[in-house]
Every structure is written in C-alpha cells, then in structure tokens.
C-alpha cells in the first residue's frame, strides 16, 4: 500500500472497503496514459462539477511541476522564436482528459434533437477510441445518461471506471471497475468522491512526473 493510500484511509476510513477498486482504477488510468490515450469524464449536477475538477487536475500541474520535454521546447523555439521560448517556459505537460459536461452546444443539441439520455453516449461514440478510458460519476449509480455512456464505452473498446455510492446502482456491474464509496445520501457520497479522485490524480501524476 502506498503512503498516499494509507493517508487516504487514515483521513477517510469509510474508503478502506474500496482499496481493491481504487488500485484497479489507478491501473486503468496509468495504462491509458502510458499508451498515449485519453480519459473522458462525465456526470450530472455536482458530479458534472467533479468532472471539470478532475480534468483540471490532469491537464496541468496538480501537486508537482510539469515542465514540458526539451524536444517540445525546441520545437516551439524553432517555429516561433522568442514567442515560442516564452510559451515553452509557461506550458505544462498534460495527461489528456476531456470533460464531456463542457460541450454546451452539442449537449443541448443532442438533448433537443435526440434525448437527454444520450448526451454523453453521443460524445463517447464520436470521441472515444480503443484504449481510451471513461470515468463515469453518478451518486445513485442509476443516471441513465451515464449508464448509456458506459454501454457505449464497453461496446467500443474503452475501459470504464464508475464512481458511485454504496449501492452501486445499475452502473456498477457494467463498468470494468466500480468504486462504490460507503455512503448513501447524495451529499455524503459527493464528499467522499472528492478525496477519491484527488488520490487518483495524485498517484497518476506521481507516476508520470517525478
């Protein structure tokens, strides 16, 4: 057990029962990024905000410096001179992740023209590639648009991680890994989701950025 995981359990003992699934989810993230693939994240309401939060931690430095590789800095210098050097000094290496809750025009178009239950599934079908991963967040485990997203991911070669509550709902048996935190009310589940995805982001960042 890593020190960060031990610290997590010390602060949030209710998460101890999730140890196996936390480690399995971490391995999916690491394998995804090692292969040069991306993470897609979705959820509704507070879980939509969590989706944005997760992407922010992955796409720039979280707790570690992430200077871009010298080869990339050299490309910027070669292509854009002084401007390129300035940009290279400020760029940070990213772990590619996309929040599916951010596409306002597309989401409203799908909801209006097709069904609100398809807003994430449509994006995964259009954006997802074999080897990508989906992090699907639903406190109840029964959000139909999230379940449909997992169904598309499962059908087209994306690994899926469900982040949900104690019951797991319908999404838990569908996902490759289901992290079912030990709480039942929406607020309590969401409070436990934050340390879970912070831990996942910290561990993933530590793997790729020393």
C-alpha positions, 0 to 999 in steps of 0.5 A: 500500500502506498503512503498516499493510500494509507493517508487516504484511509487514515483521513477517510476510513469509510474508503478502506472497503474500496482499496481493491477498486481504487488500485484497479482504477489507478491501473486503468488510468496509468495504462491509458496514459502510458499508451498515449490515450485519453480519459473522458469524464462525465456526470450530472449536477455536482458530479458534472462539477467533479468532472471539470475538477478532475480534468483540471487536475490532469491537464496541468500541474496538480501537486508537482511541476510539469515542465514540458520535454526539451524536444517540445521546447525546441520545437516551439523555439524553432517555429516561433522564436522568442514567442515560442521560448516564452510559451515553452517556459509557461506550458505544462505537460498534460495527461489528456482528459476531456470533460464531456459536461463542457460541450454546451452546444452539442449537449443541448443539441443532442438533448433537443434533437435526440434525448437527454439520455444520450448526451454523453453516449453521443460524445463517447461514440464520436470521441472515444477510441480503443484504449481510451478510458471513461470515468463515469460519476453518478451518486445513485449509480442509476443516471441513465445518461451515464449508464448509456455512456458506459454501454457505449464505452464497453461496446467500443473498446474503452475501459470504464471506471464508475464512481458511485455510492454504496449501492452501486446502482445499475452502473456498477456491474457494467463498468470494468471497475466500480468504486462504490464509496460507503455512503448513501445520501447524495451529499455524503457520497459527493464528499467522499468522491472528492478525496477519491479522485484527488488520490487518483490524480495524485498517484497518476501524476506521481507516476508520470512526473517525478 
